[in-house]
Amino acid sequence: MAQITSDSIQAPPQEQPKQVKRPISWVQIVIYALLIVFLFTSVGPLVFTLISSFKTAGDVLAFPPTLIPQPFVLSNYQVVFGNPLFLRWMFNSVVYAGAVTLLNMLFSAMAGYALGRMNFAGKNLVFTFTLAVMMIPAAITLIPKFLIINNFHLANTYWALILPAMAQPFSVFIMVQFMKILPKELEESARIDGASRWRTFYQIILPQVKPALTAVVILTFQGAWNDFQWPLVALGTQNMYTLPLGLFFFKSTYYTQYNLLLAGSMFNTIPILILFFIFQRYFIEGAVASGVKG
């Protein structure tokens, strides 16, 4: 007779609880509907611009509009690149956006470290004035900025574009808010090890604020790359124009070459999309973290 042991007795299998699918509520339906509408209104113009850049001038203005170009042409891009000033406009935009981004990132990080981590007399007053500058419309400071640049004989130069934008209040605000949430033990341990204030800043603090720096880089580059108003005021010759300003010349007194304008505008859009998708995770993290502590 076989001996029955506790090992030979198997417990009956436990039944897995069935997951009950909750019905979709009307609130979720409304939210999904709004998201779909937002998707079409935000992505739709970009897709239409890309498709229309391969259309002829008559096909672009056809009504009702067609989704597929008939015929599919590459002559728009050939004409755009055939313009001897187009590459110069792109180079000017790269110089303007690149220099402003690097300088604004450096000065905003330094100002954010001073206002967010250091204690000195008048710190709160300086930060209040920084926030107050953000409330001033850009159109109000347009003429004073030009008068200052013109008095220094910097009009129609790269410095006329770079100097007014190399330190921006909103970037300082992001850096201050992000640096406030860092633990103080980082600086205390660095001070014990004999690190100077400058070494603590660039070796310990800066690596901790990469998301905020990424947000500043994307926002600054986007603002400078798409800027139209200030280059229009500060620049006077076509060879110094930036790309958004140069594309305006595809519009004449009597008609607008929309097919060329759309083809040229793609070069104004693609760099921003590439930059955002590469650093998307850091950008969102920095934008969210900057509002955690006020």
Residue pairs with C-beta under 8 A, 6 or more apart in sequence:
46 269
48 65
49 262
49 265
49 266
49 269
50 266
51 67
51 68
51 69
52 60
52 69
52 258
52 259
52 262
53 76
53 77
53 259
53 262
53 263
53 265
53 266
54 69
54 72
54 73
54 74
54 76
55 69
55 73
55 76
55 259
56 69
56 71
56 73
56 259
57 257
57 258
57 259
59 66
59 69
59 70
59 71
59 259
60 258
60 259
60 262
61 258
76 259
76 260
76 262
76 263
77 263
79 260
79 263
80 86
80 260
80 263
80 264
80 267
81 87
85 238
85 239
85 241
85 246
86 246
86 264
88 239
89 241
89 242
89 243
89 245
89 246
89 247
90 243
90 267
92 158
92 240
92 241
92 242
92 243
93 225
93 242
93 243
93 244
93 268
95 158
96 158
96 161
96 162
96 224
96 225
96 227
96 231
96 242
97 220
97 221
97 224
97 225
98 221
99 158
99 162
99 166
100 161
100 162
100 165
100 166
100 220
100 221
100 224
101 217
101 220
101 221
101 224
103 162
103 166
103 167
104 165
104 166
104 167
104 168
104 171
104 216
104 220
105 171
105 213
105 216
105 217
105 220
107 166
107 167
108 167
108 168
108 171
108 172
108 174
108 175
108 216
109 175
109 206
109 209
109 213
109 216
110 201
111 130
111 167
111 172
111 175
111 176
112 172
112 174
112 175
112 176
112 178
112 179
112 209
112 212
113 175
113 179
113 201
113 205
114 120
114 123
115 123
115 126
115 127
115 130
115 172
115 176
116 175
116 176
116 177
116 178
116 179
116 180
117 179
117 182
117 187
117 205
127 176
130 169
130 172
130 173
131 169
131 173
133 169
134 169
134 170
134 173
138 229
139 229
142 229
142 230
142 233
145 164
145 230
146 155
146 233
146 234
149 155
149 159
149 160
149 163
149 164
149 234
154 160
154 163
155 234
155 235
155 236
156 234
156 235
156 236
156 237
156 240
157 240
160 234
160 235
161 224
161 230
161 231
161 234
161 235
161 242
164 230
165 220
165 223
165 224
165 230
168 220
170 219
171 216
171 219
171 220
173 290
174 212
174 215
174 216
174 286
174 287
174 290
175 209
175 212
175 213
175 216
177 289
177 290
177 291
177 292
177 293
177 294
178 209
178 211
178 212
178 286
178 289
178 290
179 205
179 209
179 212
180 293
181 289
181 292
181 293
182 205
182 208
182 209
186 200
186 204
186 205
186 208
187 200
187 204
187 205
190 199
190 200
190 203
190 204
191 200
195 203
195 204
206 213
209 286
210 282
211 282
211 283
211 285
211 286
211 289
212 286
212 289
212 290
213 286
214 279
214 282
214 283
214 286
215 282
215 283
215 286
215 287
215 290
216 286
217 275
217 279
218 275
218 276
218 279
218 283
221 272
221 275
222 272
222 275
225 243
225 244
225 268
225 271
225 272
226 244
226 268
226 272
227 242
227 244
228 244
228 245
228 248
231 241
231 242
231 244
231 245
232 245
235 241
235 242
235 245
238 246
238 249
243 264
243 267
243 268
244 268
246 264
247 261
247 264
247 265
247 268
250 256
250 257
250 260
250 261
250 264
251 257
251 261
276 283
